[in-house]
C-alpha cells in the first residue's frame, strides 16, 4: 500500500471544500442587504401590523357610536381582531 495517493486525495478534497466555502462566503458578502433595504423591510413589517389595528380601532369606535349607549365593546373587539390580522400579515410576509 502506498499512503501518498490517499494523502494527496485528502488534501485535494480539503482544498476543494475550502474553495467552495470561500466562494460561498464571498457570494454571501455580495448579496448582503444594505441598511436601506433592511430599514424598508422593518418599516413594511410595522405597517403590515399596525394598519389593521388602527383600522379596527376606528371601525370599532364607529360601531360603538352607532349603537345605543356608548361602550367600548366593539372597539376592544375590533382592536383585538386587528392584532390578529396584523400578526397573520406579518407571518405571511416574513415567510416569503
Order of alpha helices (4+ residues) and beta strands (2+ residues): alpha-alpha-alpha
